[in-house]
């Protein structure tokens, strides 16, 4: 029996799904302190980047590029951070975070600096704007 893809419970609890691209589920971290996307390849059992096939590495590279461009277009950040850490969530996921000289954590990493500031919900205007920017942004 083949293992089915399932999002890690921490990702389910801390994010909104805002798009489904050919490889990745595109999530928005429920922390309005930072525009923060998380791309999760919809393949079971992936823990590290090198678990991806060469074709999926190319695909996720393109999806990261498109996510980065969407954040840059909507927010004009000073810096875009792209990282695959996974120390607390072992499922392979890629953070794409818009950073600003004015954000509360600058220039340090964002984790644990201030409590998460939840969006008002899936209908929050910032969430809707991101969904619209990402809709159809990746070719299948």
N, CA, C and O of each residue as an XYZ file, in Angstrom:
560
protein
N       0.845     -1.181      0.000
C       0.000      0.000      0.000
C       0.889      1.242      0.000
O       1.863      1.309      0.749
N       0.565      2.200     -0.816
C       1.328      3.426     -0.926
C       0.876      4.414      0.141
O      -0.317      4.611      0.371
N       1.866      5.031      0.787
C       1.588      6.039      1.801
C       0.966      7.264      1.126
O       1.398      7.671      0.047
N      -0.034      7.840      1.757
C      -0.698      9.025      1.207
C      -0.064     10.294      1.774
O       0.437     10.303      2.898
N      -0.094     11.358      0.984
C       0.392     12.649      1.455
C      -0.557     13.204      2.505
O      -1.777     13.147      2.352
N       0.016     13.735      3.562
C      -0.759     14.369      4.618
C       0.089     15.473      5.231
O       1.263     15.262      5.534
N      -0.500     16.647      5.413
C       0.226     17.740      6.050
C       0.504     17.427      7.510
O      -0.339     16.852      8.198
N       1.675     17.801      7.980
C       2.029     17.646      9.382
C       1.029     18.443     10.239
O       0.644     19.545      9.848
N       0.606     17.920     11.384
C      -0.391     18.599     12.224
C      -0.003     20.024     12.619
O      -0.874     20.884     12.750
N       1.274     20.284     12.808
C       1.712     21.646     13.163
C       1.457     22.609     12.008
O       1.055     23.752     12.223
N       1.693     22.143     10.782
C       1.415     22.996      9.620
C      -0.085     23.241      9.480
O      -0.511     24.349      9.155
N      -0.873     22.213      9.725
C      -2.336     22.362      9.670
C      -2.790     23.404     10.690
O      -3.643     24.238     10.384
N      -2.232     23.365     11.890
C      -2.654     24.254     12.968
C      -2.199     25.698     12.768
O      -2.875     26.627     13.209
N      -1.054     25.892     12.103
C      -0.435     27.219     12.060
C      -0.529     27.938     10.720
O       0.076     28.997     10.552
N      -1.281     27.382      9.756
C      -1.289     27.965      8.417
C      -2.675     27.940      7.788
O      -3.597     27.294      8.287
N      -2.795     28.662      6.676
C      -3.942     28.577      5.773
C      -3.421     28.003      4.459
O      -2.339     28.387      4.015
N      -4.156     27.100      3.829
C      -3.823     26.684      2.470
C      -4.372     27.751      1.535
O      -5.559     28.075      1.573
N      -3.489     28.298      0.689
C      -3.962     29.356     -0.208
C      -3.788     29.018     -1.684
O      -4.296     29.742     -2.541
N      -3.081     27.933     -2.000
C      -2.962     27.516     -3.399
C      -2.472     26.076     -3.444
O      -1.859     25.574     -2.502
N      -2.759     25.432     -4.560
C      -2.206     24.114     -4.851
C      -1.541     24.197     -6.205
O      -2.196     24.418     -7.224
N      -0.250     24.020     -6.203
C       0.528     24.074     -7.436
C       0.871     22.654     -7.860
O       0.569     21.713     -7.125
N       1.486     22.470     -9.008
C       1.755     21.107     -9.490
C       2.477     20.217     -8.473
O       2.160     19.032     -8.360
N       3.439     20.772     -7.736
C       4.152     19.966     -6.741
C       3.724     20.305     -5.321
O       3.526     19.410     -4.499
N       3.582     21.582     -5.034
C       3.437     22.009     -3.643
C       2.053     22.499     -3.262
O       1.324     23.093     -4.056
N       1.731     22.223     -2.021
C       0.648     22.889     -1.316
C       1.263     24.211     -0.858
O       2.324     24.213     -0.234
N       0.616     25.323     -1.156
C       1.146     26.626     -0.765
C       0.360     27.102      0.443
O      -0.854     27.296      0.380
N       1.072     27.286      1.537
C       0.474     27.669      2.802
C       0.890     29.087      3.159
O       1.954     29.551      2.747
N       0.063     29.766      3.914
C       0.394     31.060      4.486
C       0.471     30.884      5.987
O      -0.492     30.442      6.613
N       1.600     31.224      6.564
C       1.723     31.167      8.016
C       0.732     32.144      8.619
O       0.609     33.280      8.161
N       0.031     31.702      9.641
C      -0.953     32.557     10.308
C      -0.240     33.487     11.290
O      -0.509     33.485     12.491
N       0.673     34.279     10.738
C       1.433     35.260     11.507
C       1.583     36.505     10.647
O       2.451     36.565      9.776
N       0.744     37.492     10.892
C       0.721     38.707     10.092
C       1.896     39.628     10.376
O       1.986     40.702      9.780
N       2.800     39.240     11.272
C       4.012     40.022     11.477
C       4.884     40.033     10.224
O       5.639     40.978      9.996
N       4.777     38.979      9.414
C       5.614     38.829      8.223
C       4.799     38.173      7.109
O       4.073     37.217      7.379
N       4.893     38.652      5.872
C       4.330     37.884      4.755
C       5.172     36.615      4.599
O       6.352     36.694      4.260
N       4.566     35.437      4.846
C       5.346     34.223      5.067
C       4.636     33.033      4.440
O       3.662     32.510      4.983
N       5.143     32.617      3.288
C       4.606     31.452      2.602
C       5.407     30.213      2.966
O       6.596     30.292      3.276
N       4.740     29.072      2.924
C       5.390     27.781      3.169
C       4.955     26.842      2.052
O       3.762     26.611      1.850
N       5.924     26.307      1.334
C       5.648     25.381      0.230
C       5.941     23.965      0.706
O       7.037     23.674      1.186
N       4.958     23.093      0.569
C       5.098     21.708      1.013
C       4.860     20.789     -0.183
O       3.748     20.741     -0.709
N       5.892     20.056     -0.621
C       5.670     19.102     -1.715
C       4.633     18.061     -1.303
O       4.723     17.478     -0.223
N       3.654     17.835     -2.168
C       2.577     16.887     -1.864
C       3.005     15.462     -2.191
O       2.369     14.781     -2.996
N       4.074     15.027     -1.569
C       4.553     13.655     -1.722
C       4.855     13.132     -0.327
O       5.477     13.834      0.470
N       4.435     11.932     -0.021
C       4.631     11.408      1.333
C       6.094     11.070      1.616
O       6.870     10.752      0.714
N       6.436     11.149      2.885
C       7.724     10.652      3.360
C       8.921     11.554      3.111
O      10.048     11.150      3.398
N       8.727     12.756      2.591
C       9.861     13.646      2.337
C      10.235     14.379      3.618
O       9.388     14.978      4.282
N      11.521     14.319      3.949
C      12.014     15.029      5.130
C      13.033     16.098      4.762
O      13.044     17.176      5.356
N      13.872     15.814      3.807
C      14.960     16.712      3.455
C      14.940     17.004      1.962
O      14.376     16.246      1.173
N      15.567     18.119      1.590
C      15.588     18.550      0.203
C      16.112     17.462     -0.728
O      15.588     17.277     -1.827
N      17.134     16.748     -0.296
C      17.717     15.728     -1.170
C      16.861     14.465     -1.269
O      17.239     13.521     -1.963
N      15.720     14.433     -0.589
C      14.745     13.352     -0.786
C      13.955     13.547     -2.081
O      13.321     12.614     -2.574
N      13.995     14.770     -2.631
C      13.285     15.054     -3.880
C      14.016     14.426     -5.065
O      15.241     14.304     -5.056
N      13.265     14.035     -6.069
C      13.871     13.574     -7.319
C      14.467     14.786     -8.027
O      14.085     15.918     -7.729
N      15.391     14.573     -8.957
C      15.925     15.721     -9.712
C      14.815     16.538    -10.396
O      14.877     17.767    -10.414
N      13.822     15.873    -10.946
C      12.720     16.601    -11.594
C      11.946     17.432    -10.574
O      11.574     18.571    -10.857
N      11.702     16.872     -9.390
C      10.978     17.618     -8.366
C      11.823     18.758     -7.802
O      11.280     19.781     -7.384
N      13.147     18.592     -7.789
C      14.018     19.702     -7.376
C      13.859     20.876     -8.332
O      13.770     22.028     -7.906
N      13.824     20.576     -9.625
C      13.633     21.642    -10.613
C      12.260     22.285    -10.442
O      12.138     23.509    -10.499
N      11.242     21.481    -10.236
C       9.871     21.974    -10.081
C       9.759     22.851     -8.840
O       9.165     23.928     -8.900
N      10.320     22.409     -7.719
C      10.187     23.210     -6.499
C      10.986     24.499     -6.616
O      10.606     25.522     -6.046
N      12.096     24.452     -7.357
C      12.846     25.683     -7.598
C      11.998     26.713     -8.322
O      12.022     27.896     -7.983
N      11.250     26.263     -9.319
C      10.360     27.161    -10.056
C       9.231     27.668     -9.147
O       8.871     28.844     -9.207
N       8.682     26.800     -8.321
C       7.592     27.220     -7.436
C       8.095     28.203     -6.380
O       7.372     29.131     -6.018
N       9.311     28.020     -5.880
C       9.909     28.981     -4.944
C      10.099     30.326     -5.646
O       9.826     31.375     -5.062
N      10.563     30.297     -6.890
C      10.767     31.534     -7.651
C       9.449     32.298     -7.802
O       9.408     33.513     -7.612
N       8.381     31.590     -8.141
C       7.077     32.237     -8.331
C       6.551     32.781     -6.999
O       6.012     33.887     -6.957
N       6.698     32.024     -5.923
C       6.263     32.505     -4.604
C       7.052     33.754     -4.216
O       6.486     34.710     -3.687
N       8.341     33.744     -4.476
C       9.191     34.901     -4.171
C       8.751     36.121     -4.964
O       8.660     37.221     -4.420
N       8.481     35.928     -6.246
C       8.037     37.045     -7.086
C       6.700     37.615     -6.619
O       6.494     38.828     -6.650
N       5.803     36.748     -6.190
C       4.503     37.215     -5.701
C       4.688     38.070     -4.445
O       4.087     39.137     -4.326
N       5.518     37.603     -3.509
C       5.764     38.387     -2.299
C       6.451     39.706     -2.644
O       6.115     40.749     -2.083
N       7.408     39.661     -3.564
C       8.115     40.886     -3.959
C       7.141     41.880     -4.602
O       7.193     43.076     -4.315
N       6.268     41.390     -5.459
C       5.310     42.251     -6.153
C       4.310     42.883     -5.186
O       4.006     44.071     -5.293
N       3.804     42.099     -4.253
C       2.792     42.610     -3.318
C       3.365     43.494     -2.220
O       2.715     44.449     -1.795
N       4.585     43.189     -1.751
C       5.081     43.832     -0.530
C       6.363     44.642     -0.688
O       6.711     45.403      0.215
N       7.071     44.508     -1.797
C       8.356     45.191     -1.992
C       9.280     45.042     -0.772
O       9.700     46.046     -0.197
N       9.598     43.813     -0.377
C      10.446     43.605      0.800
C      11.888     44.059      0.555
O      12.333     44.186     -0.586
N      12.594     44.296      1.645
C      14.015     44.606      1.562
C      14.830     43.350      1.283
O      15.914     43.424      0.704
N      14.304     42.187      1.697
C      14.994     40.912      1.538
C      13.966     39.800      1.516
O      12.941     39.881      2.192
N      14.239     38.761      0.740
C      13.412     37.552      0.764
C      14.251     36.431      1.359
O      15.349     36.149      0.880
N      13.739     35.799      2.391
C      14.421     34.657      2.994
C      13.770     33.385      2.485
O      12.544     33.273      2.474
N      14.587     32.421      2.059
C      14.117     31.114      1.621
C      14.893     30.088      2.433
O      16.124     30.082      2.434
N      14.153     29.210      3.132
C      14.828     28.254      4.010
C      14.019     26.975      4.152
O      12.788     26.988      4.142
N      14.743     25.873      4.285
C      14.144     24.575      4.615
C      14.825     24.106      5.888
O      15.950     23.608      5.844
N      14.157     24.260      7.017
C      14.768     23.912      8.294
C      14.245     22.571      8.796
O      14.942     21.561      8.703
N      13.047     22.553      9.316
C      12.414     21.301      9.695
C      12.865     20.687     10.997
O      12.734     19.477     11.182
N      13.394     21.486     11.905
C      13.801     20.923     13.190
C      12.597     20.570     14.063
O      12.654     19.609     14.830
N      11.523     21.326     13.957
C      10.325     21.051     14.743
C       9.249     20.347     13.932
O       8.427     19.618     14.487
N       9.253     20.562     12.622
C       8.311     19.903     11.713
C       9.158     19.124     10.718
O       9.720     19.716      9.797
N       9.262     17.811     10.882
C      10.174     17.034     10.041
C       9.762     16.906      8.575
O      10.599     16.581      7.733
N       8.499     17.154      8.253
C       8.042     17.079      6.868
C       8.732     18.176      6.059
O       8.791     19.325      6.497
N       9.255     17.828      4.876
C       9.914     18.816      4.035
C       8.962     19.967      3.730
O       7.856     19.764      3.231
N       9.412     21.169      4.038
C       8.663     22.379      3.732
C       9.661     23.513      3.572
O      10.696     23.556      4.236
N       9.324     24.433      2.672
C      10.216     25.537      2.343
C       9.543     26.844      2.755
O       8.430     27.143      2.321
N      10.222     27.610      3.587
C       9.730     28.924      4.003
C      10.175     29.964      2.981
O      11.336     29.976      2.573
N       9.267     30.828      2.572
C       9.579     31.970      1.719
C       8.995     33.185      2.454
O       7.779     33.365      2.522
N       9.892     34.007      2.999
C       9.469     35.055      3.930
C       9.933     36.419      3.439
O      11.118     36.618      3.171
N       9.010     37.346      3.325
C       9.343     38.729      2.985
C       9.824     39.427      4.257
O       9.138     39.429      5.279
N      11.008     40.014      4.172
C      11.592     40.689      5.341
C      11.799     42.170      5.036
O      12.030     42.574      3.896
N      11.706     42.952      6.096
C      11.812     44.400      5.986
C      12.737     44.921      7.075
O      12.785     44.381      8.180
N      13.468     45.975      6.745
C      14.328     46.601      7.759
C      13.503     47.036      8.964
O      14.028     47.146     10.072
N      12.221     47.283      8.752
C      11.336     47.748      9.822
C      10.619     46.628     10.578
O       9.887     46.910     11.527
N      10.810     45.349     10.178
C      10.055     44.306     10.888
C      10.646     44.069     12.274
O      11.807     44.384     12.535
N       9.825     43.510     13.153
C      10.186     43.395     14.572
C      11.401     42.517     14.826
O      12.015     42.628     15.888
N      11.765     41.664     13.910
C      12.889     40.758     14.129
C      14.166     41.190     13.402
O      15.240     40.654     13.671
N      14.057     42.145     12.495
C      15.204     42.516     11.656
C      16.411     42.877     12.502
O      16.258     43.595     13.490
N      17.586     42.418     12.161
C      17.994     41.564     11.049
C      18.088     40.091     11.439
O      18.656     39.287     10.700
N      17.546     39.744     12.568
C      17.652     38.379     13.086
C      16.596     37.464     12.474
O      15.668     37.939     11.819
N      16.733     36.148     12.683
C      15.677     35.220     12.252
C      14.365     35.563     12.958
O      14.366     36.151     14.039
N      13.265     35.194     12.343
C      11.949     35.587     12.853
C      11.441     34.730     14.009
O      10.579     35.167     14.772
N      11.969     33.513     14.143
C      11.408     32.566     15.093
C      11.611     33.000     16.537
O      12.735     33.247     16.973
N      10.498     33.090     17.277
C      10.537     33.330     18.713
C      10.802     34.763     19.134
O      10.981     35.019     20.324
N      10.833     35.705     18.205
C      11.118     37.089     18.564
C       9.902     37.735     19.224
O      10.014     38.360     20.279
N       8.742     37.576     18.594
C       7.488     38.083     19.148
C       6.425     37.015     18.926
O       6.570     36.172     18.041
N       5.362     37.041     19.717
C       4.279     36.081     19.476
C       3.669     36.278     18.089
O       3.650     37.387     17.554
N       3.175     35.189     17.523
C       2.487     35.273     16.231
C       1.290     36.207     16.354
O       0.591     36.228     17.367
N       1.076     36.977     15.295
C      -0.072     37.898     15.228
C      -1.012     37.324     14.172
O      -0.806     37.547     12.979
N      -2.046     36.584     14.593
C      -2.922     35.909     13.629
C      -3.644     36.883     12.703
O      -3.991     37.997     13.095
N      -3.862     36.440     11.473
C      -4.733     37.163     10.557
C      -6.157     37.061     11.086
O      -6.451     36.201     11.916
N      -7.037     37.928     10.615
C      -8.430     37.887     11.075
C      -9.159     36.661     10.539
O     -10.235     36.318     11.028
N      -8.589     36.001      9.545
C      -9.181     34.786      8.990
C      -8.862     34.672      7.515
O      -8.135     35.495      6.959
N      -9.405     33.655      6.891
C      -9.134     33.383      5.484
C      -9.643     34.518      4.588
O      -9.200     34.647      3.446
N     -10.573     35.345      5.097
C     -11.104     36.465      4.324
C     -10.350     37.771      4.568
O     -10.704     38.805      4.000
N      -9.316     37.733      5.406
C      -8.488     38.911      5.632
C      -7.998     39.425      4.278
O      -7.596     38.629      3.430
N      -8.024     40.739      4.063
C      -7.675     41.296      2.751
C      -6.266     40.920      2.314
O      -6.027     40.762      1.117
N      -5.325     40.773      3.246
C      -3.960     40.375      2.881
C      -3.928     38.927      2.418
O      -3.182     38.590      1.498
N      -4.718     38.072      3.036
C      -4.798     36.663      2.643
C      -5.422     36.559      1.252
O      -4.938     35.811      0.403
N      -6.485     37.304      1.029
C      -7.167     37.307     -0.267
C      -6.216     37.805     -1.358
O      -6.167     37.228     -2.444
N      -5.465     38.866     -1.079
C      -4.523     39.411     -2.069
C      -3.462     38.376     -2.432
O      -3.110     38.237     -3.603
N      -2.960     37.664     -1.458
C      -1.969     36.619     -1.738
C      -2.579     35.482     -2.548
O      -1.967     34.992     -3.498
N      -3.778     35.066     -2.175
C      -4.449     33.997     -2.940
C      -4.604     34.405     -4.406
O      -4.348     33.612     -5.312
N      -5.025     35.646     -4.625
C      -5.213     36.119     -6.000
C      -3.892     36.173     -6.751
O      -3.838     35.822     -7.930
N      -2.817     36.612     -6.079
C      -1.514     36.700     -6.720
C      -0.967     35.329     -7.082
O      -0.231     35.192     -8.060
N      -1.319     34.316     -6.305
C      -0.776     32.975     -6.495
C      -1.648     32.100     -7.414
O      -1.170     31.108     -7.964
N      -2.913     32.471     -7.573
C      -3.836     31.693     -8.375
C      -3.363     31.640     -9.820
O      -3.237     32.671    -10.480
N      -3.107     30.457    -10.293
C      -2.683     30.281    -11.668
C      -1.293     30.790    -11.973
O      -0.922     30.913    -13.141
N      -0.513     31.089    -10.939
C       0.818     31.665    -11.143
C       1.838     30.640    -11.629
O       2.889     31.014    -12.148
N       1.540     29.363    -11.468
C       2.483     28.310    -11.847
C       1.873     27.487    -12.956
O       0.715     27.079    -12.875
N       2.653     27.243    -13.991
C       2.216     26.396    -15.111
C       2.224     24.931    -14.682
O       3.122     24.500    -13.959
N       1.247     24.180    -15.116
C       1.212     22.763    -14.800
C       2.014     21.961    -15.785
O       2.093     20.738    -15.668
